[in-house]
Amino acid sequence: MPHEPADLSPATVAVTAGRPARAQGSPLNPPLVLSSTYVSTGVPGPGELLYARGGTETWQPFEQALAALEGSTRPGLVFGSGMAAIAAAFSLVPVGGRVVMPRHSYQVTLGYAQELTERSSVEVVLVDIDDTAAVLAELSAAPTSMLWVESPTNPMLEVADLPALVAGAHAVGALVAVDNTFATPLGQRPLSLGADLVVHSVTKYLAGHSDVVLGAVLADDAALHARVLAHRTLHGAIAGPFEVWLALRGLRTLALRVERSQATAVELARRLAEHPDVLEVRHPSLPGDPGHERAARLMNGFGSIIGVRPRGGADAADAVTRAVRLWVPATSLGGVESTLERRRRFATESLTVPEDLLRLSVGIEDVEDVWRDLDQALRATRTAEPAAGELADEVAGA
């Protein structure tokens, strides 16, 4: 596969990377190869295919394209799921090690970290990742093996000061792993800021069509890359060729999908902030959002995920999910369709996530259509009489 010129924009790289070399009569797209084993005599040489658990010609174009997008000098490593990729990254934490991570991480990541505590005596310290001083203090409080970062966080959308945290973690000898699923490589490139590992749930924005389950890890350092590759091979955490082929096809439209969904998310967040049936909105595009200044300074765009708390508590939030007709109540994100869910319906979600928080993943539909549907669902939660607290507020203000 040819290398991408350094001056291409990420939007162009998403279209061009991972293509076969140009030759008369050659295919424009990498072919899908369905084979578990390869002809081999003697000892295979470097790069020669032997058995599909170790690597396939269908994985390689996607791994090269993702590496080009993230600015990595080494191919990405595709995994059978996002959690398989996360587990591979955490495999770098030694027994008895220490991990500092956001308290508002993806709930299954938190669950995996807890399992590490029980299985390998790993100390897990939860922090507010947007409180830079507190995170740096915790990194220095005891020998730390890894700083795990989500930015923006799932589902609270806190934005981390990645350059400061990477520098602080490296100063104390800790690895830095960044889950870049929400931001995508178009929003930020953590490896360029010095992060050691980048993790993706490819299922989400990269593949983009809610039809595959995949993950990926990227590492620039040769030793780290080799360790993650060995983990994938030994644990069999591999992806099927058809799923990876679909993911590469989805990657071609990443820039268009992200551009459209982010623009819609910005407009929806603005309207939701003024909606009478909304208590609170979280989106870094809003000038009053705690992450606004940092996202504007460090990221390219504000992302397509919105946090919304309707008036009326968890019951009202559940009512919204039942009242929508265009939005899809579903637990994933990053697809072409707009989805929403109440996160605390899961018993494993962080207890500091509000009970009434709806996580909205904005798709690529027309903004007016998704707005009308959301607006009517919010209005449907209104009660005939104001709650006692609201009535008291009205009387006091009269």
N, C-alpha and C positions, 0 to 999 in steps of 0.2 A: 504494500500500500504506500502511495507517495506521501511525503510529509507535507503538511499545510504551510503555506507562506506565513511568516510571522505577522504580516501587516493586515491579514484578513480580519474582519469583524467576527465576533462570536456567531452572529446570525448567519453569516456565510459559511463559517466552519461547520455549523450544524447540518448544512446541506451538502457540503463537499467532502467532509472527512470520512474516512473508511470506505472510499470507493476503490474499485479495481483499477489497476494501471491501464491507461488508454492504449488500445491496440485495435487495428482494423477488425471489425466483427466481434469485438469483446463485449460482454454485457455491461450495461451502465451500473447496475446494482450487483452487490455481492450475491452469489447464489446461496440458496438454502441447501445444506448438505446433511442428509440423514444417515449417519453411520456411527456405530458405536466403536468400531475398531478399524485399524489401518494396516495395510501391507507393510511388513517390517522384517528385515533380515539383519542379523547381527545386533549390535548396540546402536540405538537411534542416536543421531547426531543432534547438536543444539538446534532447537526449533522444529525438528521433525516430529510429525504426529505419530502417536503410537496407539493410544486408547483414549476415548472421549472424556474420561474423567479428568485427564490431565490438560486437555485443550482441544479445541476444534477450529476448523477454518471458518465456521459460522460465528463463533464468539469473537474472533480477532477483529473484524471490521468495527463491531460495536465498541469493543474495548479501546481501539485506537481512536475512534471518533470521540468517545467520552474523555479520553486523555487529552485530546486536542482542545476540547471545550474547557476543561479544567486547568489547562496549562501545565499538564504533567509531562515529565520527560520519559515516563514509563507507562506502558499500557495499563488501562484500568483492569480490574479483575471482577468479572461478572459472577454473581451468586444466584442461587435458586430463589432467594427472597431477600427482602430488606433486612429481616431479622437474622438471616444467615450471614449477611454482610456485617451487621452489628456485632454478632457473636465472634466473627473473625477478628474484628478490630479489638474487642475486649480480650481476645486470647493473648494479646501482647502484655496484659497486666499480670504480673507474677502472683503466685500464691502468697497471701499475706500482704499484698500490695494495697495501695490507697488510690481511690478514684474520687475526684471532685467533679460534680455534674449538676446541671440545673434541676431544681425541684420540679419544674414544669417541663420535663422532658416527655417524649412519647411514652405513654403508659407501659407499653411492652418492653421498652428499653429499661425503664425503672424496674420492672419485674425481673428482667434478666440480671440487672445489677444486684438486686436482692438475692437472687439465686447464687451469684458469685460470692456474696457474703456468707451464705450458708454452706456452699460447697468448697470454697477455696480461701475462706477467712479474709476475703478482700474487704477493706473498710470503705464504705461508700458515704461520702459527705455531700449533702444536698445544699445548694446555694441559690441565691437570686442572681442569675447570670448577668443581669443588667446592672448590678451593684459592683462596679469594677473594684473598688477599694476592698470590699468584703471578700470578693473572690481571691484577690491577690493575697490578702491576709490569711485566708484559709489554705492557699497553696504553700505558704511559708510556715504554717503552724506545725507541720509534720512532714516527713519525707513522702512525696506524692509520686505515684507512678504515671497517672494519666489525668489530664483535664479533658473532660467530654463537654462539647459545646453544641447547643442548638441555637441558631440565630437566623430568623426569629424562632422563638420557642413554640412548641406544640403543647397546648392550644392557646397560650396566653399572649403570644406574639411579642415577647420581650426581645429587645435587640441588644446583642453583646458588643462590647468594644473589642473586636477581634484582635487588632494589632497589639493593644495593651495586654490582653490576656495571653496571647501567644508568647510575647516577650517575657511576661511574668512567669509563665509555666516553664519555659526553657531555662530561665535563670535559676530555677530550683531543680532542674534535671527531669522534668516531667514531659511525657509525650502529650501532644495536642491532637485530638480527633474531633472533627467537625462534621456533624450531620447536616448536609447542605441540601436536603430534600426540599424544604420550603422555598429557599432562595433560588435554587437551581444555579448552574454555572453562569447563567446570564445575569444573575443578580449579584453574585460575589464569587470570588475564586480564592478560597482559603489557603491553598498551597502557595499562592503568590505572596501571602502574608506570613508564611513560615510554618503553617500547620503541617503536622507530620502525616496525617491521614485525613482523607475526605470520604464520607460514607453517603450513599444514596439509596433510598427506596426507589428503584427504577420504575416500579409499579406506578408511581405517581406522575409527576410532570414529564419526566424523560420519555417514557413510553406514551403516556398521555391519553390513552383511549379506554382505560378501565378493562383491559382484556388480557393482561399478563401479570404475573407476580414474579418480580426479580429484584435483586439488589446489586450493589457494586461498591468496591473499595478502591481508592487510589492512594498511592504512596510514591514519592519521588526517591526516597532513600532506598538504595539497592537491598540492604539487609532487611528493612521492614517489608519491602515488596516481596522478597523471597519468603519471609515468614508467613505473610498472609496467603501467598500462593500455596505454600506447603499445608497450611491449615485447610484451605479449600480442597486440595487433593486428598489429604488424609481423612478428612471428615466427610468427603463426598457431598459437599454443599454446592452442587453444581446445577446449572440451568439447562433446560432443554433447548435444542437448536432452534426450534420453531419460535419459541417465546423470544429468544434473543434477536432473531430475524425481524419479528414484529416490533421489538423495541427500537431497533435501528430505523425501521420505517417510520415509527412515531417520532423519533428524534429529528427527522428532517423538517418537521413543522414546529419544532419547539419554540423558535423565536416568534412566529406568528401567533401561536396559541398563548404564549406568555404575554406578549404585547396586548392582545385583545382582552385577556382575562384580567390583567393588571389595570388597564384603563377602566374596565367596567367596575372592578373592585373599588377603585378610587372614587368613582361617582356614587356607587352604592353606599360606601362609608359616609360620604358627605351627606347624602339624603337621610341615612339612618340616624346620624347624629342630631338631626332636626326633627325626627319622628316623635310624635307625642306618646307612642306606645313603646318606646325604647328607653331603657334606663341608662345603658352605657354601651359604647361602641369602642372596640379596639382595632385599630389599623394604623400602621406607621405613617400613612399619608396624611392623617389628620394633624393639623398644627399643634393641637393640645395633647396628642398622644405622647406618653412617656418616651417612646422610642423614635419619635419623629426626627429630632436633630441628628441622632446617631445614624439612622437609616439613610437620611438625606446625604450625610457625609461619607458613609462607608459603602453603601449599596447602590446598585444601578436599578432603581425601581423599588416599589414598596411591597411587592408580593400580591398574591391573589387570594389570601386567606383573611377572613374578617371574623372577629369575635363580637357577638351581640348578646346583650342581656335584656330581654323584654321585660316590661313592667308586669308584675304579677307572679314572679318567681318561677320555680321549676315547672309548675303546672301550666303556666302560660307558655313556657318554652316548648313543652311537649305538645301543647295545642297548636303552636306554629308548625311543628313538623307534621301534624296531621292535616293542617289546613292548606298547605302548599299543594299546587297542582303541577307546576313546571319544575320547581326545585325537587330534587330526589332525596328523601331521607335515606342516608347511607353513610357508612363509616369510613370510606376511603376519601381521597382528595386528588386534585391535580388532573382530573380528566376533562374532556371537552364539555361535559355536562355539569351544571351547577348542583351541588349537594350540600346538605346541612345535617347536623345532628346535635343533640344535647350530650356533651361529653361526660358529665357525671352520672349518666345512666349506667356507666361501667363502674363496678365496685372497685376496680383496680386503678381508676383515675386518681391523680393527686388530690388530697383532701383540701388543698388550698385553691383549687379551681372552683369558682362559684357554681353552685347547684344549677343556676339558671343559664349558664353560658351556652350559647349556640355557636358552634364552629361552622362557618360558611366557607365552602370552597367554590369560588366563582368560576364558571365555565366560559364558553365562547358564544353563548346565545346573545341575541339582541338585548342591550341594556334595558330598554323600556319594557320588554316582555318579562325579564326576571324581576324588575322592580315592581311592576304591577302585581305579580304573583306574591312577592314578599310583603308588599304593602297590604294587600287584602288579608293575608294570613295574620299579620300583626294586628290589624284592626279587628279581626274576629275574636281576639283575646280580650277585648274590652268587656267589663262587667257593667251591669245596669246601674249600680250604685258605687260610688267611690269607696275605697277601703277606709277603715277608721282613721288610720294615720294620715291619709290624704285629705280626709274631711277636716281633721284637726288643723292641718296645714292651711287649708283654705279659710277656715274661720279665723285663725291667728293672723292671716294676712289681710283680712277684710277691714 
